[in-house]
Amino acid sequence: MKKAKTEPRKSSDFTLLFAEDNESLRRLYEKSFTQEGFRVLTCDNAAQALAELHEEKVDLLVTDLAMPAANTLELFPVLKQQYPRLPVVVVSGHYKDIQEDFLSRGYHIRAFLNKPVALSVIKDKVREILKIGPDGVEA
């Protein structure tokens, strides 16, 4: 019996959650990644990020570390316990030497990007993690 060939996934099959307290960056992420076909959710603090994760199926979280209303550092133990397979990209101007500590705690951090970072670098990292080619189709 032949296995049915599955269609390659497209960017439109993925939901990204951006947790960023800078409103202009949130709008930039939303506009840019939506134009590439992704479904985009945004929030401005860790508490909202947890609420979105509870309500929606999210394929990748891109988060700042320094945000108001529930420090984002408190988010990671919850992610490890409740969403252990969720890949996370940290984009932050703070905590530059924290990567090894996060990894030693077993957090599923796939990348640390230091602000300021070009949008193209974030896009490339998102595509790499989700295995999406520049054409928006699974590589």
Secondary structure per residue as TSV (DSSP state, phi and psi in degrees):
chain	resnum	aa	ss	phi	psi
A	1	M	-	360.0	126.9
A	2	K	-	-77.6	142.3
A	3	K	-	-79.4	138.8
A	4	A	-	-68.1	131.8
A	5	K	-	-74.6	127.8
A	6	T	-	-87.3	144.4
A	7	E	-	-70.1	143.3
A	8	P	-	-63.3	143.4
A	9	R	-	-75.3	148.9
A	10	K	B	-113.3	165.6
A	11	S	G	-56.0	-31.5
A	12	S	G	-69.1	-11.1
A	13	D	G	-85.2	-5.0
A	14	F	-	-114.0	141.8
A	15	T	E	-111.4	126.6
A	16	L	E	-109.0	139.6
A	17	L	E	-115.7	122.8
A	18	F	E	-108.1	118.4
A	19	A	E	-106.6	106.1
A	20	E	-	-150.7	128.6
A	21	D	S	-83.6	-14.0
A	22	N	-	-82.7	111.8
A	23	E	H	-60.0	-40.6
A	24	S	H	-66.5	-35.8
A	25	L	H	-67.6	-41.0
A	26	R	H	-58.5	-46.4
A	27	R	H	-63.2	-41.2
A	28	L	H	-61.6	-47.9
A	29	Y	H	-59.6	-47.2
A	30	E	H	-61.2	-48.7
A	31	K	H	-63.7	-48.3
A	32	S	H	-66.4	-46.4
A	33	F	H	-76.0	-29.0
A	34	T	H	-66.5	-40.9
A	35	Q	H	-61.5	-28.3
A	36	E	T	-82.9	-2.1
A	37	G	T	102.5	-7.7
A	38	F	-	-71.7	152.0
A	39	R	E	-85.6	126.6
A	40	V	E	-120.9	130.4
A	41	L	E	-115.9	144.7
A	42	T	E	-133.0	153.7
A	43	C	E	-153.4	164.9
A	44	D	S	-114.2	9.9
A	45	N	S	-159.2	168.0
A	46	A	H	-65.5	-36.5
A	47	A	H	-63.2	-42.2
A	48	Q	H	-66.4	-36.7
A	49	A	H	-59.7	-44.8
A	50	L	H	-63.6	-39.5
A	51	A	H	-63.1	-44.0
A	52	E	H	-62.6	-42.4
A	53	L	H	-63.0	-34.7
A	54	H	H	-70.4	-34.2
A	55	E	H	-88.3	-31.2
A	56	E	S	-124.1	154.9
A	57	K	-	-85.0	115.4
A	58	V	-	-112.8	135.0
A	59	D	S	-94.8	-22.0
A	60	L	E	-158.4	135.2
A	61	L	E	-109.0	127.9
A	62	V	E	-114.0	119.4
A	63	T	E	-136.0	145.9
A	64	D	-	-80.8	163.4
A	65	L	S	-99.0	-35.5
A	66	A	S	-98.8	97.3
A	67	M	-	-138.3	156.3
A	68	P	S	-76.5	173.0
A	69	A	S	53.7	80.1
A	70	A	S	83.5	97.3
A	71	N	-	-52.8	134.7
A	72	T	G	-63.1	-26.7
A	73	L	G	-60.4	-29.1
A	74	E	G	-75.0	-14.9
A	75	L	H	-71.9	-34.5
A	76	F	H	-66.2	-40.2
A	77	P	H	-61.3	-34.9
A	78	V	H	-68.6	-43.0
A	79	L	H	-59.2	-44.3
A	80	K	H	-61.0	-40.7
A	81	Q	H	-78.3	-45.9
A	82	Q	H	-97.7	-24.3
A	83	Y	-	-135.9	58.4
A	84	P	T	-64.5	-21.3
A	85	R	T	-98.0	-2.9
A	86	L	-	-71.9	117.2
A	87	P	-	-72.1	142.4
A	88	V	E	-127.8	135.8
A	89	V	E	-113.8	124.4
A	90	V	E	-98.5	124.1
A	91	V	E	-120.8	107.1
A	92	S	E	-152.9	151.8
A	93	G	S	-94.3	-0.7
A	94	H	S	-113.6	164.4
A	95	Y	-	59.6	46.0
A	96	K	T	-61.0	-27.7
A	97	D	T	-102.7	21.8
A	98	I	-	-92.0	-10.2
A	99	Q	H	-55.8	-49.1
A	100	E	H	-62.4	-39.1
A	101	D	H	-62.5	-44.1
A	102	F	H	-61.6	-46.4
A	103	L	H	-66.1	-37.2
A	104	S	H	-66.6	-24.2
A	105	R	T	-85.6	-2.4
A	106	G	T	84.1	17.5
A	107	Y	-	-74.8	143.8
A	108	H	-	-87.8	58.6
A	109	I	E	-85.9	118.5
A	110	R	E	-90.6	-21.9
A	111	A	E	-161.5	146.3
A	112	F	E	-117.0	121.7
A	113	L	E	-120.4	127.0
A	114	N	E	-89.0	130.2
A	115	K	S	-72.5	147.2
A	116	P	S	-76.3	142.8
A	117	V	-	-133.9	139.4
A	118	A	-	-67.4	142.8
A	119	L	H	-56.8	-36.5
A	120	S	H	-61.8	-32.9
A	121	V	H	-67.8	-42.1
A	122	I	H	-64.8	-43.8
A	123	K	H	-60.1	-45.9
A	124	D	H	-60.8	-41.0
A	125	K	H	-67.9	-41.5
A	126	V	H	-61.4	-47.3
A	127	R	H	-61.4	-41.5
A	128	E	H	-62.0	-47.4
A	129	I	H	-64.7	-41.7
A	130	L	H	-86.7	-2.1
A	131	K	T	60.3	44.9
A	132	I	B	-108.0	128.9
A	133	G	-	-76.5	171.4
A	134	P	T	-60.8	-21.0
A	135	D	T	-83.1	1.1
A	136	G	S	84.4	10.1
A	137	V	B	-117.9	145.8
A	138	E	B	-51.9	128.9
A	139	A	-	-80.0	360.0
